Amino acid sequence: MDKLAVVKGKIVDEKQLQRKLAAWRLGNQKIVFTNGCFDILHAGHVQSLAGAASFGNRLIVGLNSDASVKRLKSESRPIQNQDARALLLAAFHFVDLVVIFEEDTPENLIHLVNPDVMVKGGDYKIEDIAGAQ
């Protein structure tokens, strides 16, 4: 199979996500979720994502859409469009799925995924994390 097609196949919509989640849950896979804008991917992102993956069997990354990044950051952002950012994230072997979301927070996506573990970088306070319990 074409390796690029495999990477692109990890970028899914909510319907595809639900199918994958159902299969993984049948196999008792521990689901990990993280999210972010990932505009200008850097070493800290890679370390955080790799660390997140170590908390379970499957890592799902919620990615802010271009419109969401623009609202959260500034009119001049994102630097890279959502398709480029999603492809970069999906290229990591430890990322199982990438899901683009339109809202400013991933709260709806978190409820859909219902992860066993949710991971955010160390620069976040628990009260500032959407979906934290």
N, CA, C and O atoms as CSV, one atom per row, in Angstrom:
chain,resi,resn,atom,element,x,y,z
A,1,MET,N,N,0.837,-1.188,0.000
A,1,MET,CA,C,0.000,0.000,0.000
A,1,MET,C,C,0.879,1.247,0.000
A,1,MET,O,O,1.960,1.259,0.590
A,2,ASP,N,N,0.415,2.267,-0.651
A,2,ASP,CA,C,1.106,3.550,-0.710
A,2,ASP,C,C,1.223,4.136,0.697
A,2,ASP,O,O,0.216,4.311,1.383
A,3,LYS,N,N,2.440,4.436,1.124
A,3,LYS,CA,C,2.675,4.930,2.490
A,3,LYS,C,C,1.984,6.264,2.752
A,3,LYS,O,O,1.492,6.495,3.856
A,4,LEU,N,N,1.941,7.143,1.754
A,4,LEU,CA,C,1.252,8.419,1.939
A,4,LEU,C,C,-0.249,8.193,2.138
A,4,LEU,O,O,-0.887,8.895,2.922
A,5,ALA,N,N,-0.803,7.219,1.432
A,5,ALA,CA,C,-2.223,6.902,1.595
A,5,ALA,C,C,-2.505,6.397,3.010
A,5,ALA,O,O,-3.557,6.692,3.576
A,6,VAL,N,N,-1.580,5.649,3.574
A,6,VAL,CA,C,-1.730,5.168,4.949
A,6,VAL,C,C,-1.774,6.353,5.909
A,6,VAL,O,O,-2.620,6.409,6.802
A,7,VAL,N,N,-0.854,7.297,5.717
A,7,VAL,CA,C,-0.817,8.488,6.572
A,7,VAL,C,C,-2.112,9.281,6.408
A,7,VAL,O,O,-2.730,9.661,7.403
A,8,LYS,N,N,-2.527,9.532,5.181
A,8,LYS,CA,C,-3.758,10.299,4.935
A,8,LYS,C,C,-4.984,9.587,5.501
A,8,LYS,O,O,-5.950,10.236,5.903
A,9,GLY,N,N,-4.946,8.259,5.534
A,9,GLY,CA,C,-6.050,7.475,6.072
A,9,GLY,C,C,-6.250,7.643,7.572
A,9,GLY,O,O,-7.292,7.266,8.108
A,10,LYS,N,N,-5.264,8.205,8.243
A,10,LYS,CA,C,-5.367,8.450,9.681
A,10,LYS,C,C,-6.092,9.764,9.985
A,10,LYS,O,O,-6.396,10.045,11.144
A,11,ILE,N,N,-6.369,10.563,8.964
A,11,ILE,CA,C,-7.106,11.819,9.115
A,11,ILE,C,C,-8.573,11.497,8.829
A,11,ILE,O,O,-8.937,11.186,7.694
A,12,VAL,N,N,-9.407,11.573,9.860
A,12,VAL,CA,C,-10.778,11.074,9.744
A,12,VAL,C,C,-11.804,12.121,10.174
A,12,VAL,O,O,-11.490,13.081,10.878
A,13,ASP,N,N,-13.041,11.900,9.724
A,13,ASP,CA,C,-14.155,12.724,10.191
A,13,ASP,C,C,-14.800,12.018,11.391
A,13,ASP,O,O,-14.358,10.941,11.791
A,14,GLU,N,N,-15.828,12.617,11.953
A,14,GLU,CA,C,-16.429,12.062,13.170
A,14,GLU,C,C,-17.067,10.693,12.946
A,14,GLU,O,O,-17.029,9.843,13.835
A,15,LYS,N,N,-17.650,10.473,11.774
A,15,LYS,CA,C,-18.276,9.180,11.485
A,15,LYS,C,C,-17.215,8.074,11.426
A,15,LYS,O,O,-17.400,7.000,11.998
A,16,GLN,N,N,-16.108,8.341,10.734
A,16,GLN,CA,C,-15.013,7.373,10.670
A,16,GLN,C,C,-14.414,7.158,12.060
A,16,GLN,O,O,-14.058,6.037,12.424
A,17,LEU,N,N,-14.309,8.230,12.825
A,17,LEU,CA,C,-13.803,8.144,14.192
A,17,LEU,C,C,-14.661,7.190,15.014
A,17,LEU,O,O,-14.128,6.339,15.727
A,18,GLN,N,N,-15.963,7.319,14.926
A,18,GLN,CA,C,-16.861,6.463,15.705
A,18,GLN,C,C,-16.686,4.990,15.353
A,18,GLN,O,O,-16.732,4.135,16.237
A,19,ARG,N,N,-16.487,4.686,14.070
A,19,ARG,CA,C,-16.266,3.296,13.653
A,19,ARG,C,C,-14.974,2.747,14.255
A,19,ARG,O,O,-14.941,1.628,14.768
A,20,LYS,N,N,-13.908,3.553,14.184
A,20,LYS,CA,C,-12.614,3.128,14.744
A,20,LYS,C,C,-12.726,2.923,16.252
A,20,LYS,O,O,-12.241,1.926,16.789
A,21,LEU,N,N,-13.367,3.871,16.927
A,21,LEU,CA,C,-13.517,3.766,18.381
A,21,LEU,C,C,-14.260,2.497,18.774
A,21,LEU,O,O,-13.871,1.816,19.724
A,22,ALA,N,N,-15.325,2.178,18.050
A,22,ALA,CA,C,-16.104,0.974,18.355
A,22,ALA,C,C,-15.229,-0.273,18.243
A,22,ALA,O,O,-15.275,-1.149,19.107
A,23,ALA,N,N,-14.438,-0.351,17.183
A,23,ALA,CA,C,-13.552,-1.511,16.994
A,23,ALA,C,C,-12.494,-1.576,18.088
A,23,ALA,O,O,-12.226,-2.646,18.635
A,24,TRP,N,N,-11.901,-0.443,18.403
A,24,TRP,CA,C,-10.864,-0.420,19.436
A,24,TRP,C,C,-11.431,-0.784,20.798
A,24,TRP,O,O,-10.788,-1.498,21.568
A,25,ARG,N,N,-12.612,-0.307,21.098
A,25,ARG,CA,C,-13.210,-0.615,22.404
A,25,ARG,C,C,-13.551,-2.101,22.509
A,25,ARG,O,O,-13.427,-2.689,23.583
A,26,LEU,N,N,-13.975,-2.707,21.410
A,26,LEU,CA,C,-14.216,-4.157,21.412
A,26,LEU,C,C,-12.937,-4.915,21.735
A,26,LEU,O,O,-12.974,-5.971,22.367
A,27,GLY,N,N,-11.811,-4.375,21.300
A,27,GLY,CA,C,-10.515,-4.992,21.569
A,27,GLY,C,C,-9.885,-4.526,22.871
A,27,GLY,O,O,-8.705,-4.775,23.119
A,28,ASN,N,N,-10.673,-3.846,23.707
A,28,ASN,CA,C,-10.183,-3.350,25.003
A,28,ASN,C,C,-8.949,-2.465,24.885
A,28,ASN,O,O,-8.053,-2.518,25.728
A,29,GLN,N,N,-8.909,-1.658,23.840
A,29,GLN,CA,C,-7.803,-0.726,23.647
A,29,GLN,C,C,-8.010,0.500,24.536
A,29,GLN,O,O,-9.119,1.025,24.629
A,30,LYS,N,N,-6.945,0.948,25.184
A,30,LYS,CA,C,-7.001,2.147,26.024
A,30,LYS,C,C,-6.829,3.362,25.116
A,30,LYS,O,O,-5.809,3.498,24.440
A,31,ILE,N,N,-7.833,4.248,25.102
A,31,ILE,CA,C,-7.871,5.394,24.197
A,31,ILE,C,C,-7.332,6.640,24.900
A,31,ILE,O,O,-7.777,6.994,25.992
A,32,VAL,N,N,-6.368,7.297,24.255
A,32,VAL,CA,C,-5.775,8.537,24.756
A,32,VAL,C,C,-6.164,9.658,23.798
A,32,VAL,O,O,-6.171,9.475,22.581
A,33,PHE,N,N,-6.485,10.815,24.360
A,33,PHE,CA,C,-6.861,11.974,23.548
A,33,PHE,C,C,-6.017,13.175,23.941
A,33,PHE,O,O,-5.764,13.414,25.122
A,34,THR,N,N,-5.589,13.922,22.943
A,34,THR,CA,C,-4.993,15.231,23.156
A,34,THR,C,C,-5.445,16.131,22.020
A,34,THR,O,O,-6.011,15.661,21.033
A,35,ASN,N,N,-5.195,17.410,22.160
A,35,ASN,CA,C,-5.637,18.330,21.108
A,35,ASN,C,C,-4.752,19.562,21.076
A,35,ASN,O,O,-3.968,19.813,21.991
A,36,GLY,N,N,-4.895,20.325,20.000
A,36,GLY,CA,C,-4.169,21.576,19.883
A,36,GLY,C,C,-4.264,22.141,18.487
A,36,GLY,O,O,-4.885,21.561,17.596
A,37,CYS,N,N,-3.626,23.297,18.317
A,37,CYS,CA,C,-3.569,23.958,17.011
A,37,CYS,C,C,-2.426,23.397,16.170
A,37,CYS,O,O,-2.560,23.254,14.954
A,38,PHE,N,N,-1.314,23.084,16.805
A,38,PHE,CA,C,-0.133,22.515,16.150
A,38,PHE,C,C,0.272,23.302,14.904
A,38,PHE,O,O,0.624,22.727,13.874
A,39,ASP,N,N,0.216,24.617,15.021
A,39,ASP,CA,C,0.630,25.493,13.928
A,39,ASP,C,C,2.115,25.778,14.136
A,39,ASP,O,O,2.499,26.359,15.151
A,40,ILE,N,N,2.927,25.385,13.207
A,40,ILE,CA,C,4.388,25.376,13.328
A,40,ILE,C,C,4.771,24.304,14.349
A,40,ILE,O,O,5.136,24.600,15.487
A,41,LEU,N,N,4.677,23.080,13.915
A,41,LEU,CA,C,5.025,21.922,14.739
A,41,LEU,C,C,6.471,22.040,15.197
A,41,LEU,O,O,7.354,22.332,14.391
A,42,HIS,N,N,6.720,21.814,16.488
A,42,HIS,CA,C,8.082,21.936,17.022
A,42,HIS,C,C,8.406,20.755,17.937
A,42,HIS,O,O,7.550,19.910,18.200
A,43,ALA,N,N,9.640,20.706,18.413
A,43,ALA,CA,C,10.125,19.582,19.216
A,43,ALA,C,C,9.274,19.355,20.460
A,43,ALA,O,O,9.038,18.209,20.843
A,44,GLY,N,N,8.813,20.421,21.093
A,44,GLY,CA,C,7.953,20.275,22.266
A,44,GLY,C,C,6.663,19.546,21.940
A,44,GLY,O,O,6.183,18.742,22.739
A,45,HIS,N,N,6.097,19.823,20.771
A,45,HIS,CA,C,4.901,19.107,20.330
A,45,HIS,C,C,5.204,17.620,20.173
A,45,HIS,O,O,4.439,16.774,20.637
A,46,VAL,N,N,6.310,17.306,19.526
A,46,VAL,CA,C,6.676,15.904,19.289
A,46,VAL,C,C,6.835,15.177,20.619
A,46,VAL,O,O,6.322,14.070,20.786
A,47,GLN,N,N,7.538,15.786,21.560
A,47,GLN,CA,C,7.740,15.169,22.873
A,47,GLN,C,C,6.412,14.968,23.594
A,47,GLN,O,O,6.180,13.917,24.191
A,48,SER,N,N,5.549,15.965,23.540
A,48,SER,CA,C,4.244,15.869,24.191
A,48,SER,C,C,3.386,14.768,23.566
A,48,SER,O,O,2.751,13.994,24.282
A,49,LEU,N,N,3.368,14.697,22.249
A,49,LEU,CA,C,2.573,13.677,21.560
A,49,LEU,C,C,3.101,12.273,21.833
A,49,LEU,O,O,2.325,11.353,22.092
A,50,ALA,N,N,4.414,12.110,21.776
A,50,ALA,CA,C,5.014,10.800,22.054
A,50,ALA,C,C,4.719,10.390,23.494
A,50,ALA,O,O,4.407,9.230,23.765
A,51,GLY,N,N,4.819,11.342,24.407
A,51,GLY,CA,C,4.500,11.055,25.801
A,51,GLY,C,C,3.044,10.678,25.982
A,51,GLY,O,O,2.727,9.746,26.721
A,52,ALA,N,N,2.157,11.395,25.311
A,52,ALA,CA,C,0.723,11.101,25.390
A,52,ALA,C,C,0.436,9.685,24.913
A,52,ALA,O,O,-0.349,8.962,25.526
A,53,ALA,N,N,1.073,9.295,23.823
A,53,ALA,CA,C,0.856,7.962,23.255
A,53,ALA,C,C,1.223,6.860,24.243
A,53,ALA,O,O,0.654,5.769,24.197
A,54,SER,N,N,2.163,7.138,25.127
A,54,SER,CA,C,2.626,6.115,26.074
A,54,SER,C,C,1.597,5.812,27.168
A,54,SER,O,O,1.771,4.854,27.922
A,55,PHE,N,N,0.534,6.607,27.266
A,55,PHE,CA,C,-0.481,6.388,28.294
A,55,PHE,C,C,-1.559,5.392,27.883
A,55,PHE,O,O,-2.444,5.082,28.680
A,56,GLY,N,N,-1.502,4.889,26.657
A,56,GLY,CA,C,-2.527,3.949,26.216
A,56,GLY,C,C,-2.117,3.221,24.960
A,56,GLY,O,O,-0.947,3.211,24.577
A,57,ASN,N,N,-3.110,2.604,24.319
A,57,ASN,CA,C,-2.870,1.838,23.097
A,57,ASN,C,C,-3.114,2.637,21.829
A,57,ASN,O,O,-2.498,2.369,20.796
A,58,ARG,N,N,-4.011,3.618,21.899
A,58,ARG,CA,C,-4.390,4.407,20.723
A,58,ARG,C,C,-4.397,5.888,21.068
A,58,ARG,O,O,-4.974,6.293,22.077
A,59,LEU,N,N,-3.749,6.702,20.223
A,59,LEU,CA,C,-3.718,8.148,20.429
A,59,LEU,C,C,-4.539,8.848,19.354
A,59,LEU,O,O,-4.283,8.704,18.159
A,60,ILE,N,N,-5.525,9.605,19.804
A,60,ILE,CA,C,-6.344,10.429,18.922
A,60,ILE,C,C,-5.973,11.884,19.178
A,60,ILE,O,O,-5.930,12.333,20.324
A,61,VAL,N,N,-5.704,12.616,18.095
A,61,VAL,CA,C,-5.357,14.031,18.205
A,61,VAL,C,C,-6.483,14.864,17.606
A,61,VAL,O,O,-6.817,14.722,16.430
A,62,GLY,N,N,-7.063,15.731,18.426
A,62,GLY,CA,C,-8.043,16.702,17.953
A,62,GLY,C,C,-7.297,17.933,17.464
A,62,GLY,O,O,-6.475,18.489,18.192
A,63,LEU,N,N,-7.573,18.359,16.253
A,63,LEU,CA,C,-6.861,19.475,15.632
A,63,LEU,C,C,-7.817,20.630,15.359
A,63,LEU,O,O,-8.825,20.461,14.673
A,64,ASN,N,N,-7.498,21.805,15.898
A,64,ASN,CA,C,-8.311,22.989,15.626
A,64,ASN,C,C,-8.302,23.297,14.132
A,64,ASN,O,O,-7.252,23.277,13.491
A,65,SER,N,N,-9.479,23.582,13.587
A,65,SER,CA,C,-9.604,23.969,12.180
A,65,SER,C,C,-8.944,25.324,11.950
A,65,SER,O,O,-8.603,26.029,12.900
A,66,ASP,N,N,-8.771,25.677,10.695
A,66,ASP,CA,C,-8.205,26.987,10.351
A,66,ASP,C,C,-9.039,28.118,10.956
A,66,ASP,O,O,-8.489,29.067,11.516
A,67,ALA,N,N,-10.361,28.016,10.843
A,67,ALA,CA,C,-11.238,29.070,11.373
A,67,ALA,C,C,-11.091,29.191,12.888
A,67,ALA,O,O,-11.075,30.295,13.432
A,68,SER,N,N,-10.984,28.066,13.550
A,68,SER,CA,C,-10.813,28.062,15.002
A,68,SER,C,C,-9.480,28.688,15.405
A,68,SER,O,O,-9.429,29.487,16.340
A,69,VAL,N,N,-8.402,28.331,14.707
A,69,VAL,CA,C,-7.080,28.906,15.000
A,69,VAL,C,C,-7.119,30.419,14.810
A,69,VAL,O,O,-6.577,31.169,15.622
A,70,LYS,N,N,-7.756,30.854,13.746
A,70,LYS,CA,C,-7.864,32.296,13.464
A,70,LYS,C,C,-8.574,33.019,14.612
A,70,LYS,O,O,-8.147,34.094,15.033
A,71,ARG,N,N,-9.651,32.426,15.111
A,71,ARG,CA,C,-10.384,33.036,16.228
A,71,ARG,C,C,-9.557,33.033,17.517
A,71,ARG,O,O,-9.595,33.994,18.284
A,72,LEU,N,N,-8.818,31.961,17.749
A,72,LEU,CA,C,-8.062,31.823,19.000
A,72,LEU,C,C,-6.743,32.586,19.007
A,72,LEU,O,O,-6.339,33.127,20.036
A,73,LYS,N,N,-6.071,32.629,17.855
A,73,LYS,CA,C,-4.717,33.203,17.797
A,73,LYS,C,C,-4.734,34.627,17.227
A,73,LYS,O,O,-4.487,35.590,17.952
A,74,SER,N,N,-5.023,34.755,15.940
A,74,SER,CA,C,-5.108,36.071,15.295
A,74,SER,C,C,-5.528,35.888,13.845
A,74,SER,O,O,-5.554,34.770,13.331
A,75,GLU,N,N,-5.851,36.979,13.199
A,75,GLU,CA,C,-6.260,36.952,11.792
A,75,GLU,C,C,-5.150,36.442,10.881
A,75,GLU,O,O,-5.429,35.932,9.796
A,76,SER,N,N,-3.904,36.572,11.305
A,76,SER,CA,C,-2.777,36.145,10.467
A,76,SER,C,C,-2.448,34.660,10.633
A,76,SER,O,O,-1.522,34.157,9.995
A,77,ARG,N,N,-3.182,33.970,11.466
A,77,ARG,CA,C,-2.930,32.561,11.698
A,77,ARG,C,C,-4.068,31.740,11.104
A,77,ARG,O,O,-5.155,32.287,10.916
A,78,PRO,N,N,-3.887,30.503,10.808
A,78,PRO,CA,C,-2.662,29.736,11.026
A,78,PRO,C,C,-1.619,29.997,9.942
A,78,PRO,O,O,-1.927,30.501,8.863
A,79,ILE,N,N,-0.399,29.645,10.256
A,79,ILE,CA,C,0.687,29.728,9.274
A,79,ILE,C,C,0.518,28.598,8.258
A,79,ILE,O,O,0.638,28.809,7.052
A,80,GLN,N,N,0.238,27.405,8.764
A,80,GLN,CA,C,0.003,26.232,7.908
A,80,GLN,C,C,-1.486,25.896,7.967
A,80,GLN,O,O,-2.096,25.951,9.035
A,81,ASN,N,N,-2.066,25.550,6.825
A,81,ASN,CA,C,-3.496,25.243,6.826
A,81,ASN,C,C,-3.771,23.909,7.527
A,81,ASN,O,O,-2.857,23.129,7.795
A,82,GLN,N,N,-5.041,23.673,7.812
A,82,GLN,CA,C,-5.417,22.490,8.583
A,82,GLN,C,C,-5.035,21.189,7.897
A,82,GLN,O,O,-4.699,20.218,8.575
A,83,ASP,N,N,-5.076,21.143,6.587
A,83,ASP,CA,C,-4.698,19.916,5.885
A,83,ASP,C,C,-3.218,19.611,6.069
A,83,ASP,O,O,-2.843,18.457,6.278
A,84,ALA,N,N,-2.374,20.638,5.993
A,84,ALA,CA,C,-0.933,20.450,6.194
A,84,ALA,C,C,-0.645,20.045,7.631
A,84,ALA,O,O,0.155,19.141,7.872
A,85,ARG,N,N,-1.288,20.704,8.585
A,85,ARG,CA,C,-1.076,20.381,9.994
A,85,ARG,C,C,-1.540,18.962,10.306
A,85,ARG,O,O,-0.872,18.237,11.043
A,86,ALA,N,N,-2.682,18.565,9.748
A,86,ALA,CA,C,-3.198,17.212,9.970
A,86,ALA,C,C,-2.261,16.165,9.382
A,86,ALA,O,O,-2.010,15.132,10.004
A,87,LEU,N,N,-1.748,16.425,8.196
A,87,LEU,CA,C,-0.835,15.475,7.556
A,87,LEU,C,C,0.447,15.300,8.371
A,87,LEU,O,O,0.927,14.180,8.541
A,88,LEU,N,N,0.993,16.393,8.868
A,88,LEU,CA,C,2.199,16.303,9.700
A,88,LEU,C,C,1.940,15.464,10.944
A,88,LEU,O,O,2.756,14.613,11.298
A,89,LEU,N,N,0.821,15.693,11.607
A,89,LEU,CA,C,0.499,14.924,12.809
A,89,LEU,C,C,0.285,13.449,12.485
A,89,LEU,O,O,0.767,12.573,13.202
A,90,ALA,N,N,-0.437,13.180,11.406
A,90,ALA,CA,C,-0.733,11.799,11.025
A,90,ALA,C,C,0.517,11.025,10.627
A,90,ALA,O,O,0.523,9.795,10.673
A,91,ALA,N,N,1.565,11.725,10.240
A,91,ALA,CA,C,2.802,11.054,9.821
A,91,ALA,C,C,3.538,10.392,10.986
A,91,ALA,O,O,4.361,9.502,10.771
A,92,PHE,N,N,3.251,10.814,12.205
A,92,PHE,CA,C,3.902,10.181,13.358
A,92,PHE,C,C,3.330,8.788,13.572
A,92,PHE,O,O,2.113,8.603,13.572
A,93,HIS,N,N,4.210,7.806,13.754
A,93,HIS,CA,C,3.741,6.427,13.927
A,93,HIS,C,C,2.940,6.254,15.217
A,93,HIS,O,O,2.124,5.338,15.314
A,94,PHE,N,N,3.157,7.111,16.199
A,94,PHE,CA,C,2.455,6.981,17.480
A,94,PHE,C,C,1.108,7.699,17.498
A,94,PHE,O,O,0.390,7.621,18.495
A,95,VAL,N,N,0.749,8.394,16.425
A,95,VAL,CA,C,-0.576,9.017,16.295
A,95,VAL,C,C,-1.447,8.078,15.471
A,95,VAL,O,O,-1.107,7.732,14.339
A,96,ASP,N,N,-2.572,7.669,16.047
A,96,ASP,CA,C,-3.453,6.728,15.350
A,96,ASP,C,C,-4.509,7.418,14.503
A,96,ASP,O,O,-4.822,6.957,13.405
A,97,LEU,N,N,-5.064,8.522,15.003
A,97,LEU,CA,C,-6.072,9.264,14.246
A,97,LEU,C,C,-5.932,10.753,14.505
A,97,LEU,O,O,-5.529,11.173,15.589
A,98,VAL,N,N,-6.270,11.545,13.496
A,98,VAL,CA,C,-6.341,12.998,13.618
A,98,VAL,C,C,-7.750,13.406,13.194
A,98,VAL,O,O,-8.230,13.013,12.131
A,99,VAL,N,N,-8.403,14.200,14.044
A,99,VAL,CA,C,-9.761,14.666,13.770
A,99,VAL,C,C,-9.768,16.187,13.861
A,99,VAL,O,O,-9.404,16.753,14.892
A,100,ILE,N,N,-10.180,16.847,12.785
A,100,ILE,CA,C,-10.258,18.312,12.769
A,100,ILE,C,C,-11.605,18.730,13.354
A,100,ILE,O,O,-12.647,18.191,12.983
A,101,PHE,N,N,-11.572,19.705,14.279
A,101,PHE,CA,C,-12.814,20.206,14.855
A,101,PHE,C,C,-12.921,21.713,14.656
A,101,PHE,O,O,-11.915,22.422,14.663
A,102,GLU,N,N,-14.150,22.195,14.479
A,102,GLU,CA,C,-14.419,23.596,14.134
A,102,GLU,C,C,-14.567,24.516,15.344
A,102,GLU,O,O,-14.329,25.719,15.241
A,103,GLU,N,N,-14.958,23.958,16.481
A,103,GLU,CA,C,-15.216,24.771,17.666
A,103,GLU,C,C,-13.904,25.315,18.234
A,103,GLU,O,O,-12.819,24.874,17.854
A,104,ASP,N,N,-14.018,26.271,19.142
A,104,ASP,CA,C,-12.821,26.835,19.766
A,104,ASP,C,C,-12.254,25.937,20.855
A,104,ASP,O,O,-11.075,26.040,21.192
A,105,THR,N,N,-13.081,25.059,21.408
A,105,THR,CA,C,-12.593,24.072,22.371
A,105,THR,C,C,-12.965,22.682,21.860
A,105,THR,O,O,-13.894,22.542,21.064
A,106,PRO,N,N,-12.250,21.663,22.310
A,106,PRO,CA,C,-12.528,20.300,21.853
A,106,PRO,C,C,-13.594,19.591,22.682
A,106,PRO,O,O,-13.733,18.371,22.597
A,107,GLU,N,N,-14.343,20.337,23.477
A,107,GLU,CA,C,-15.264,19.710,24.422
A,107,GLU,C,C,-16.234,18.724,23.767
A,107,GLU,O,O,-16.422,17.621,24.279
A,108,ASN,N,N,-16.849,19.099,22.650
A,108,ASN,CA,C,-17.777,18.186,21.963
A,108,ASN,C,C,-17.055,16.939,21.470
A,108,ASN,O,O,-17.582,15.832,21.572
A,109,LEU,N,N,-15.860,17.116,20.942
A,109,LEU,CA,C,-15.079,15.980,20.453
A,109,LEU,C,C,-14.666,15.073,21.612
A,109,LEU,O,O,-14.677,13.849,21.480
A,110,ILE,N,N,-14.307,15.665,22.731
A,110,ILE,CA,C,-13.938,14.870,23.913
A,110,ILE,C,C,-15.122,14.016,24.353
A,110,ILE,O,O,-14.947,12.845,24.691
A,111,HIS,N,N,-16.325,14.590,24.352
A,111,HIS,CA,C,-17.517,13.818,24.731
A,111,HIS,C,C,-17.768,12.682,23.742
A,111,HIS,O,O,-18.187,11.595,24.139
A,112,LEU,N,N,-17.517,12.927,22.476
A,112,LEU,CA,C,-17.686,11.887,21.463
A,112,LEU,C,C,-16.668,10.765,21.661
A,112,LEU,O,O,-17.025,9.587,21.630
A,113,VAL,N,N,-15.413,11.128,21.862
A,113,VAL,CA,C,-14.343,10.132,22.023
A,113,VAL,C,C,-14.474,9.412,23.365
A,113,VAL,O,O,-14.265,8.202,23.447
A,114,ASN,N,N,-14.819,10.157,24.414
A,114,ASN,CA,C,-14.871,9.606,25.766
A,114,ASN,C,C,-13.580,8.831,26.072
A,114,ASN,O,O,-13.621,7.629,26.338
A,115,PRO,N,N,-12.440,9.524,26.034
A,115,PRO,CA,C,-11.154,8.838,26.176
A,115,PRO,C,C,-10.938,8.269,27.576
A,115,PRO,O,O,-11.510,8.748,28.555
A,116,ASP,N,N,-10.109,7.248,27.645
A,116,ASP,CA,C,-9.695,6.707,28.938
A,116,ASP,C,C,-8.719,7.666,29.602
A,116,ASP,O,O,-8.695,7.800,30.825
A,117,VAL,N,N,-7.913,8.333,28.778
A,117,VAL,CA,C,-6.905,9.273,29.268
A,117,VAL,C,C,-6.926,10.506,28.377
A,117,VAL,O,O,-6.972,10.400,27.151
A,118,MET,N,N,-6.890,11.684,29.009
A,118,MET,CA,C,-6.765,12.926,28.264
A,118,MET,C,C,-5.454,13.585,28.672
A,118,MET,O,O,-5.161,13.709,29.861
A,119,VAL,N,N,-4.660,14.012,27.678
A,119,VAL,CA,C,-3.332,14.558,27.948
A,119,VAL,C,C,-3.213,15.961,27.364
A,119,VAL,O,O,-3.605,16.213,26.224
A,120,LYS,N,N,-2.664,16.867,28.170
A,120,LYS,CA,C,-2.311,18.216,27.704
A,120,LYS,C,C,-0.893,18.503,28.175
A,120,LYS,O,O,-0.398,17.869,29.106
A,121,GLY,N,N,-0.247,19.462,27.526
A,121,GLY,CA,C,1.115,19.840,27.891
A,121,GLY,C,C,1.193,20.403,29.300
A,121,GLY,O,O,0.188,20.849,29.854
A,122,GLY,N,N,2.376,20.384,29.875
A,122,GLY,CA,C,2.602,20.827,31.239
A,122,GLY,C,C,2.360,22.301,31.475
A,122,GLY,O,O,2.321,22.741,32.624
A,123,ASP,N,N,2.195,23.079,30.408
A,123,ASP,CA,C,1.974,24.518,30.572
A,123,ASP,C,C,0.500,24.866,30.795
A,123,ASP,O,O,0.150,26.045,30.846
A,124,TYR,N,N,-0.366,23.860,30.930
A,124,TYR,CA,C,-1.794,24.088,31.171
A,124,TYR,C,C,-2.137,23.822,32.629
A,124,TYR,O,O,-1.592,22.902,33.239
A,125,LYS,N,N,-3.043,24.628,33.193
A,125,LYS,CA,C,-3.601,24.370,34.520
A,125,LYS,C,C,-4.854,23.530,34.318
A,125,LYS,O,O,-5.571,23.712,33.334
A,126,ILE,N,N,-5.120,22.623,35.233
A,126,ILE,CA,C,-6.248,21.710,35.093
A,126,ILE,C,C,-7.567,22.459,34.882
A,126,ILE,O,O,-8.415,22.003,34.115
A,127,GLU,N,N,-7.747,23.589,35.544
A,127,GLU,CA,C,-9.011,24.328,35.405
A,127,GLU,C,C,-9.152,25.007,34.041
A,127,GLU,O,O,-10.241,25.459,33.688
A,128,ASP,N,N,-8.068,25.084,33.276
A,128,ASP,CA,C,-8.106,25.710,31.954
A,128,ASP,C,C,-8.270,24.701,30.817
A,128,ASP,O,O,-8.335,25.083,29.648
A,129,ILE,N,N,-8.337,23.420,31.158
A,129,ILE,CA,C,-8.407,22.375,30.132
A,129,ILE,C,C,-9.863,22.011,29.860
A,129,ILE,O,O,-10.587,21.603,30.768
A,130,ALA,N,N,-10.285,22.161,28.610
A,130,ALA,CA,C,-11.645,21.788,28.216
A,130,ALA,C,C,-11.833,20.297,28.433
A,130,ALA,O,O,-10.997,19.494,28.017
A,131,GLY,N,N,-12.930,19.924,29.084
A,131,GLY,CA,C,-13.238,18.519,29.292
A,131,GLY,C,C,-12.558,17.893,30.489
A,131,GLY,O,O,-12.782,16.715,30.766
A,132,ALA,N,N,-11.731,18.643,31.214
A,132,ALA,CA,C,-11.028,18.081,32.373
A,132,ALA,C,C,-12.012,17.799,33.498
A,132,ALA,O,O,-12.989,18.520,33.696
A,133,GLN,N,N,-11.723,16.726,34.228
A,133,GLN,CA,C,-12.571,16.353,35.370
A,133,GLN,C,C,-11.714,16.181,36.596
A,133,GLN,O,O,-12.227,15.866,37.669
